[in-house]
């Protein structure tokens, strides 16, 4: 049986966070979208970023700058330019693989993942279009115009695509644009692939860009989904997988069962937390390789080893699970998601637990600042956090910014 401390250690390791990573596994190496001669060397920053994306399966990406750091913090020594290069080489893309939520993920995986998750996601689209006032006829015109424009251009940004709708004589409303781009990407017609000189992802035709897609379906796809999700998140429950993938509880349980039958995952019991004293914890699934590696390490004082971390907004450290109690005191949830509005703030993590939020000041000279959660004192961690701020600055390609604690 795993203690809560061991569960947290396993999750941090699986997420490639902290000083040690036990039992992490890499899925098969995908091919880039360009010709084989364009494939990146394993020593390049772009290839290392792509390897992290493969391990994570997907990282939440509605905050583009946050998503880049989500990969960077898990790939020490890389820069934001390495993320851009991985995009430009067709190794990773930004799109909607599940839950109707945009993510950064391997280009080779987007098609089969959408095949698993699209039935539930797309079922709600007609109601959304009815609310927006988009008729089927207008949708058809917008899609046809968009695909023709993407055929005629190497890539387009959002503004350029919308301008072409106007040029085609289509009367459209500003609140339609997100839905139309989502519809194109969710249906596998387009993806955000290359990155422009100003650092923004650009839309491309999926059929032109995704030239090395993996082909998985049925039980094989479900088993892969479950095994890679769990390998990159540590011990997880069926509810975690169902929430993260946006699939039914029945489908999630079947996916985990298939992964277990293949030997990729095993079941493990987890010790009840204080608020679960009267209930039996749900069964968890984990990589046997990670569990074996965990058993070979020592846990001193019941805590995991690991430095202080500066994690981005919407990070998988929290977003990777339906139940986040191991990482975050539930009483502090609204301090991480003010007003429960779905907007997760950037977090300071120590020993796997969220202890503060942090942000960059609009004034460059003020640098980065953290606000501790109730009951936590960040003073002892200030030197380590200043070093993390230096690493964040190096990743962003800016001069080292100071790190301070808000009073």
C-alpha positions in Angstrom: 0.0 0.0 0.0 1.3 3.5 -0.9 1.3 6.2 1.7 0.2 9.7 0.7 3.9 10.7 0.7 4.8 7.8 -1.6 1.9 8.7 -3.9 3.1 12.2 -4.1 6.7 11.1 -4.7 5.5 8.8 -7.5 3.4 11.6 -9.1 6.2 14.1 -9.0 8.6 11.6 -10.5 6.2 10.6 -13.2 5.6 14.3 -14.1 9.4 14.8 -14.5 9.4 17.3 -11.7 11.9 17.6 -8.8 15.4 16.3 -8.4 14.7 12.6 -9.0 12.6 10.9 -11.6 12.0 7.2 -11.0 10.8 4.7 -13.6 9.8 7.1 -16.3 9.2 5.5 -19.7 9.3 6.9 -23.2 6.8 5.9 -25.8 7.9 5.0 -29.4 9.8 7.8 -31.2 7.5 9.6 -33.7 8.8 10.9 -37.0 8.7 14.6 -37.8 6.3 16.1 -40.3 9.1 17.0 -42.7 11.3 14.6 -44.6 13.6 12.2 -42.7 16.6 14.4 -43.5 15.0 17.2 -41.4 14.7 15.0 -38.3 16.3 16.6 -35.2 19.3 15.1 -33.5 18.6 13.5 -30.1 21.0 16.1 -28.7 19.0 19.1 -29.8 16.8 21.1 -27.5 13.9 20.6 -29.8 14.3 16.8 -29.7 14.5 17.0 -25.9 11.3 19.1 -25.7 9.6 16.6 -28.1 10.7 13.7 -25.8 9.1 15.4 -22.8 5.9 16.0 -24.8 5.8 12.3 -25.7 6.3 11.3 -22.1 3.5 13.7 -20.9 1.2 12.7 -23.7 -0.3 16.2 -23.6 0.0 19.3 -21.4 -2.7 21.9 -21.1 -2.2 24.7 -23.5 -4.7 27.5 -23.4 -2.0 29.7 -21.9 0.5 29.5 -24.7 3.3 31.0 -22.7 2.5 28.8 -19.7 2.4 25.7 -21.9 5.9 26.4 -23.2 7.2 26.6 -19.6 5.3 23.4 -18.7 7.6 21.6 -21.2 10.6 23.7 -20.3 10.5 23.2 -16.6 10.5 19.4 -17.3 13.4 19.7 -19.7 16.2 21.5 -17.9 18.6 23.5 -20.1 16.1 24.1 -22.9 14.7 27.5 -24.0 11.5 28.8 -25.5 13.2 28.7 -28.9 13.6 25.0 -28.5 9.8 24.7 -28.0 9.3 26.8 -31.1 11.7 24.7 -33.1 9.9 21.5 -32.0 6.7 23.1 -33.4 8.5 24.2 -36.6 9.9 20.7 -37.2 6.4 19.2 -36.8 7.4 17.3 -33.7 4.7 18.9 -31.5 1.5 20.7 -32.2 -1.1 22.8 -30.4 -4.6 21.5 -30.8 -7.7 20.1 -29.0 -7.1 16.4 -28.3 -9.8 16.0 -25.6 -12.3 17.8 -23.3 -12.6 20.6 -25.8 -9.5 22.0 -24.3 -6.4 23.1 -26.2 -3.1 21.2 -25.4 0.5 20.9 -26.6 1.2 17.4 -27.6 3.2 15.2 -30.0 2.1 15.7 -33.6 2.1 11.9 -34.1 -0.6 11.4 -31.4 -3.3 14.0 -32.1 -5.3 12.0 -34.7 -5.7 8.8 -32.8 -6.4 10.6 -29.5 -9.2 12.6 -31.1 -10.7 9.4 -32.5 -11.0 8.2 -28.9 -12.4 11.4 -27.4 -14.3 13.2 -30.2 -17.7 11.4 -29.9 -18.4 13.1 -26.6 -16.8 16.4 -27.4 -18.4 17.0 -30.8 -21.9 16.0 -29.5 -22.2 19.4 -27.8 -21.1 21.5 -30.8 -24.6 22.0 -32.4 -26.0 23.4 -29.2 -23.0 25.8 -28.9 -23.5 27.0 -32.5 -27.2 27.5 -31.9 -26.3 29.8 -28.9 -23.8 31.7 -31.1 -26.2 32.0 -34.0 -24.2 30.0 -36.5 -26.4 28.1 -38.9 -25.3 24.9 -40.7 -25.2 26.8 -44.0 -22.9 29.5 -42.6 -20.7 26.8 -40.9 -20.3 25.1 -44.3 -19.2 28.3 -45.9 -16.8 29.2 -43.2 -15.2 25.7 -43.2 -15.0 25.6 -47.0 -13.5 29.1 -47.1 -11.0 28.2 -44.3 -9.8 25.0 -46.0 -9.4 26.8 -49.4 -7.4 29.5 -47.7 -5.2 27.0 -45.9 -4.6 25.1 -49.2 -3.5 28.4 -50.8 -1.2 29.5 -48.0 1.6 27.8 -46.1 0.0 28.9 -42.8 -2.3 31.5 -41.4 -2.7 33.2 -38.0 -6.2 33.8 -36.5 -6.4 37.4 -37.8 -5.4 36.4 -41.3 -7.9 33.6 -41.5 -10.7 35.8 -40.2 -9.8 38.5 -42.8 -10.2 35.9 -45.5 -13.7 35.1 -44.3 -14.6 38.8 -44.7 -13.0 38.9 -48.1 -15.2 36.0 -49.1 -18.3 38.1 -48.2 -19.2 36.1 -45.1 -20.9 38.1 -42.4 -19.5 36.7 -39.2 -19.3 37.9 -35.6 -16.2 38.2 -33.4 -17.4 35.6 -30.9 -17.6 33.0 -33.7 -13.9 32.9 -34.4 -12.8 30.7 -31.5 -15.6 28.2 -32.2 -14.7 28.0 -35.9 -11.0 27.5 -35.3 -11.8 24.9 -32.6 -14.2 23.1 -35.0 -11.5 22.9 -37.7 -8.9 21.5 -35.3 -11.3 19.3 -33.3 -12.3 17.6 -36.5 -8.7 17.0 -37.6 -8.9 19.4 -40.5 -6.3 21.9 -39.1 -3.7 22.2 -36.3 -1.6 25.0 -34.9 1.8 23.9 -36.2 4.7 26.3 -37.0 5.5 29.4 -34.9 5.8 32.8 -36.4 8.7 35.2 -35.8 6.7 36.9 -33.1 6.3 33.6 -31.2 2.7 32.8 -32.1 1.5 29.5 -33.4 0.0 29.4 -36.9 -2.8 27.3 -38.4 -1.9 24.7 -41.1 -3.8 22.0 -42.9 -3.6 18.8 -40.8 -3.4 16.7 -44.0 -0.3 18.6 -45.1 1.4 18.9 -41.7 0.7 15.6 -40.0 2.6 13.3 -42.3 3.8 10.8 -39.7 0.6 10.2 -37.6 0.5 7.0 -35.6 -2.5 4.7 -36.4 -4.2 3.3 -33.3 -7.9 2.4 -32.9 -10.2 0.4 -30.7 -8.8 -1.4 -27.7 -5.2 -0.7 -28.8 -5.9 3.1 -28.6 -7.6 2.8 -25.2 -4.8 0.8 -23.7 -2.2 3.3 -25.1 -4.2 6.2 -23.7 -4.4 4.8 -20.2 -0.9 3.5 -20.0 0.8 6.7 -21.2 -1.5 8.9 -19.1 -0.7 6.9 -16.0 3.0 6.6 -16.7 3.2 10.4 -16.9 1.0 11.1 -13.9 2.0 8.4 -11.3 -0.7 6.4 -9.6 -4.1 7.5 -10.9 -7.8 6.5 -10.5 -10.4 5.7 -13.1 -12.0 9.0 -12.2 -8.8 10.8 -12.9 -8.5 9.3 -16.4 -12.2 9.9 -17.2 -11.9 13.5 -16.2 -8.6 14.2 -17.9 -9.5 12.5 -21.2 -13.1 13.6 -21.2 -14.4 10.0 -21.6 -17.0 8.1 -19.7 -16.2 6.3 -16.5 -17.0 3.0 -18.2 -14.6 3.7 -21.0 -11.9 4.8 -18.5 -12.2 1.6 -16.5 -12.0 -0.4 -19.7 -8.9 1.5 -20.8 -7.2 0.9 -17.5 -8.1 -2.8 -17.6 -6.7 -3.2 -21.1 -3.5 -1.5 -20.0 -3.3 -3.8 -17.0 -3.8 -6.9 -19.2 -0.9 -5.8 -21.4 1.4 -5.4 -18.4 1.8 -1.7 -18.8 0.0 -0.9 -15.5 -0.8 -2.6 -12.2 -3.3 -1.8 -9.5 -2.1 -0.5 -6.2 -3.8 0.6 -3.0 -3.3 4.0 -1.5 -3.6 4.9 2.1 -6.7 6.9 3.0 -6.1 10.6 3.7 -7.6 12.3 6.8 -10.7 13.4 4.9 -11.3 9.8 3.7 -11.1 8.2 7.1 -14.6 6.8 6.8 -14.4 5.7 3.1 -12.2 3.3 1.2 -9.9 4.9 -1.3 -10.5 4.2 -4.9 -8.1 1.7 -6.6 -5.2 3.3 -8.3 -3.2 2.2 -11.4 0.5 2.8 -11.9 3.5 1.8 -14.0 5.1 -1.3 -12.5 8.5 0.1 -13.5 7.9 3.3 -11.5 6.6 1.3 -8.5 9.7 -0.9 -8.5 12.0 2.1 -8.7 10.1 3.8 -5.9 10.5 0.8 -3.7 14.3 1.0 -4.2 14.5 4.6 -2.9 14.5 5.9 0.6 11.9 8.4 1.8 13.3 10.4 4.8 10.9 11.9 7.2 7.9 10.8 5.1 8.5 13.5 2.5 9.7 13.3 -1.1 13.0 14.8 -2.1 12.8 17.7 -4.5 13.6 21.4 -4.9 11.3 24.3 -4.8 9.6 24.7 -8.2 8.0 27.5 -10.1 5.2 25.9 -12.2 3.1 27.6 -14.8 -0.6 28.3 -14.8 -2.7 25.3 -15.8 0.2 22.9 -15.1 -0.4 19.2 -15.2 0.9 19.0 -11.6 -2.7 19.9 -10.7 -4.7 19.7 -14.0 -3.5 16.1 -14.5 -5.9 14.7 -12.0 -9.6 14.9 -10.9 -8.5 14.5 -7.3 -5.6 16.8 -6.5 -5.7 16.5 -2.7 -2.2 15.0 -2.5 -0.7 18.1 -4.2 -3.1 20.8 -2.9 -5.0 21.3 0.3 -8.6 21.5 -0.8 -9.2 24.4 1.5 -6.8 26.4 -0.7 -8.4 25.6 -4.0 -10.0 29.0 -4.5 -6.7 30.7 -4.0 -5.3 28.8 -6.9 -8.5 29.2 -9.0 -10.0 32.5 -7.8 -13.8 32.4 -7.8 -13.6 28.8 -9.2 -13.6 30.4 -12.6 -11.4 27.6 -14.2 -8.4 29.9 -14.5 -5.6 28.1 -12.6 -2.8 30.4 -11.4 0.9 29.7 -11.6 2.1 27.9 -8.4 5.1 27.5 -6.1 5.6 23.9 -5.2 7.7 22.5 -2.4 8.1 18.8 -1.7 5.3 18.2 -4.2 2.8 20.4 -2.4 1.4 23.7 -3.6 2.5 26.4 -1.1 2.1 29.7 -3.0 1.1 31.4 -6.2 3.5 33.5 -8.2 3.4 35.9 -11.1 5.5 38.2 -13.2 5.1 41.9 -12.5 4.0 44.1 -15.5 7.1 46.2 -14.6 10.2 44.4 -15.7 12.3 45.7 -12.8 10.0 44.1 -10.3 10.6 40.6 -11.6 8.7 37.7 -10.2 6.9 37.6 -6.9 5.2 34.9 -4.8 2.3 35.0 -2.4 2.3 32.3 0.2 -0.8 30.2 0.9 -2.1 30.4 4.5 0.1 28.3 6.9 3.2 28.3 4.7 6.4 30.3 5.1 8.5 30.7 2.0 11.5 32.3 3.7 13.7 29.2 3.9 13.0 28.6 0.2 13.9 32.1 -1.0 17.5 31.2 -2.2 16.2 28.1 -4.1 13.3 30.1 -5.6 15.7 32.8 -6.8 17.6 30.1 -8.6 14.3 28.8 -10.1 13.6 32.4 -11.2 17.0 32.5 -12.9 16.2 29.2 -14.7 12.8 30.6 -15.8 14.6 33.8 -17.1 17.1 31.7 -19.0 14.4 29.7 -20.6 12.6 32.8 -21.7 15.8 34.3 -23.1 15.7 37.4 -20.9 18.0 38.9 -18.3 17.8 37.4 -14.9 14.8 38.7 -13.1 14.7 39.2 -9.3 12.4 37.0 -7.2 10.7 38.4 -4.1 8.1 37.4 -1.6 4.9 39.5 -1.4 4.2 40.9 2.0 
